[in-house]
Each structure stands twice: as structure tokens, then as C-alpha cells.
Amino acid sequence: MLPKWQFVQVVAGSMTLVCSMLPAQSRRIEDLAVGRLLVMEPLAPDPVFAESVILLIHYDTDGVVGLRLNQPSRVPLSRLHEVNGTSERSDPAYIGGPVQIEEVTALVRAPSAPRDAIHVTADLYAVQSKSSLETALKASKGPADLRVYLGYCGWTNPQLKNEVMHGGWYIFDHGERFAFDSAPGTLWKRLIELTNLRLALVPASNSRRVSSVSWDR
């Protein structure tokens, strides 16, 4: 059996490892950026965005654009007849947001930038032109590296900042970890559970205080 001081060291190391594996969560407007996730708070002030998880693909003074990751539609990609390369795809198109639902955007995971792509974060790109989407579909192995979104979410920069300041959204980093989540129906619930997560280390026997670990900033 480990002495108490060694046990505390082991626990501390384990907690540090867990912290490094989880995405950080914030409510600060300074953390808004391309590649971040917006997760709507449980008491959604706007029912349109209730239980939404939105990946920001554009963030600038001229406006903000995001794609809702967790609302698959009932329309398989094979029904997007105007796009070549979808005939064998049975995975669904996603409802990217309430704005311009006829617009198509795809998220693509690729080792290098597809043609005319927007770099989002890490190896994640957004493509919006028909020719670029068709090229990406040819290289795609399935829904784990390419998903199609109908419409998008949009704000003015001051509008989104105001919503964050009033507690409407949680902000998560490492959006690339969730862009191709295998269970999008439970994604919002899982991220909300992380916002309530608090890890605290047990003080050592000499009463030395060990700081608690939190994902609130």
C-alpha cells in the first residue's frame, strides 16, 4: 500500500492527465475564435438554438459564421443530386443553421488544404463551392472525414459578444475533436456535463492545500 504522500502524488498526476485530455471551457468573449465551439446553455434564451453545438468557421469584425454539428437531417447525401459523388453516400446532411438553408457547406478532415477551402483548425477545413465539394467527396472515405451542412448560423460580431456576456453560450476549444462526432444526438448533453465538472485533489496529510482544478476561466 502506498504511503499517503505518494498516493496524493499519484492522484495529482492522474488529475493532470485527465485535465490535458479534456477540452477547456470558457465564458469569456476573448476566447471567441475560429475553430471554437459554442454550446448553448441549458436554459436557452433563444429556442432556435436550444441544445445547439456550433463550430465557428468564420470570426471577424465583419461577422461570425458557424455550423451546427448536432442536428442531422432526414435527407441522405445521395438525394443531393446536383452534387456529383453523393450517390453512394447514405449518411445524412446536417442542418447547419437557420440562415440560408439552401446553401451547402462541407467540413472536411484532410492532411492538406483542399482547393478553395477555409482553414478552420488543425486538419479541419470548410469547403463551400460545388467543384471543391465534389473534389473532396472523391477523396473522402465516409462521414468520419466529410460532412455536409445545409444553411449556417450567423451573427454580427457585437451580437454574439453580447450573447456570450449575458451567459447564453459556453465556449470550448478543440472544435476539431467534435466535428465528426459519432453520436451527434448526445453531443450537447455530453459537453454540458463537462461544464459542471470540477476536479479537486485531496489535501495531503500535512494539511498542505492542493489547488482544485476547474474548466471555468
Secondary structure, DSSP 8 states (H G I E B T S, - for coil): ---HHHHHHHHHHHHHHHHHHS--EE--GGG--TT-EEEE-SS-SSGGGTT-EEEEEEEETTEEEEEESS-EEEEEGGG-TTSTT-TT--SEEEE--SEEEEEEEEEEE-SS--TT-EEEETTEEEE-SHHHHHHHHHH--STTTEEEEEEEEEE-HHHHHHHHHTT-EEEES-GGGTTT-S-GGGHHHHHHHHHT-EE-----TT------EES--
